[in-house]
Amino acid sequence: MFQHFLITRFNLKKTDWTTNKKNVPVLTEEWHKNRFKLFTDYCFPSVDSQINKNFIWIVFFDTSTSETYRKVISLLENKMPNFKPIFIDGMDLFLPSIKEYIKDFDEEYIITTGIDNDDCISNTFIDEIQNKFNKQEFMLLDFVDGYTIQTQSEIKIGKKLHQYNPFISLFEKNDNPKTIKNVSHRNWKKEKNIVQIRDVRIWSSVIHHENKVNEFTGYGNVNLKEFFENFTINKNQQHYIKTQNIPKSNWLLESFFNFLSSYWKFIFKNFKRSLGVYHSK
């Protein structure tokens, strides 16, 4: 009936991506070391722990990836049958390579979902998405509520409200499918046929020093015991967060302003949609 693809780009070369938000060069040996640690601490174990295994995770690595990290990738591939690494020459081949891979599948419908290599998802992430499948010929699915973790310097975890986020999904007929990577996740706001799901928290962004754009915008209280019952990450990293996490009572003002800012953006974006400011492609 359908084939579900989880899609991630890892270290693809891009002409306008040479530094992070602190103007530190990316794709260096140090960048790879840090990014693979984030990947194996957060992203990979969370995907590997899905209760629903009916998906394929295609992860795109650059052909320039060193032998050191190719060995790591190979070990991960052996550990997780759903994990399919694909090596391509730069970002320009990303979308064409996705479509080239998918064209060999003849299911009537295609689901494609994004996940960044430094974020993580709940154990029920795939299941929650597929539970919304009902033979939609073209529909976006946006779980707008999630979590966010600041993993370095001050350790904080909060709730997050983010429309058109990197975890958005696209349901479509398998007839030259566009896939979720046809445009940046932010630009799916132009599509009219989108369903927003509230109060189902199945994803978490991970904020660290190498983020190009993102900053910590969390708010509210998060029960860490419940969180880690639903999100599987590296045990050492889980222990570190539990022991080093700064209680919300110590950042109440930041939480309050993040809450106001998040809901203002959410309401304003939906208001603009209601006025037809965003137009379907």
C-alpha angles and dihedrals in degrees: 000000000000141000118214121210125191107202130203134168115206122178105349114158115245127180095225095043109077104123139032126237090282091053092251114145117257131213091039123131090263091050091052092048092051095041095050089050090053090046094051094039098049119002105041099046091047092053092042089056097059113136088212110060095181097114142079120230111209113192120187120216127180119255087235091067108131124245089249092064094036086064090052090049091050092052090051091048090053091049097050122038092196091059112096115179116201123191118211136165105254140317095295089073095048101095096035090051092051091053092044090054095045096048091075091066117086102192113133094239135036128207117193123185131182129226127170118229093242099048133078140219136211122259090254097047097109092040094052091052095047091047086066093055114115105155093282110181092207124355137140120220118204122184095196099185121073143124136271130208126200102208105182136051100000110021111222135160124193144155118273135204113202128159120203089016128173090265096063120133135213124208114197145151113270094246107118089320119212094213125209090278093063087101136006112283090246091059095058085085085086091065115093098200099074130129118208118206118203132202097011106114109196103143140053130197116217116218117204140151094275097057108127096206114354126098130181109280099162126141141176135030121310122195102224094199091056092042094056091044086063103032120057116205135152109306094230092050090047091053091047092053093046094051099038100037113125110229116243089241087071094055102033095135093050089048092051095050092044089052093051093045093048095050093043090055091045094051093042094051092049090047090054090050090052089054092051094246089138111061128203115253 
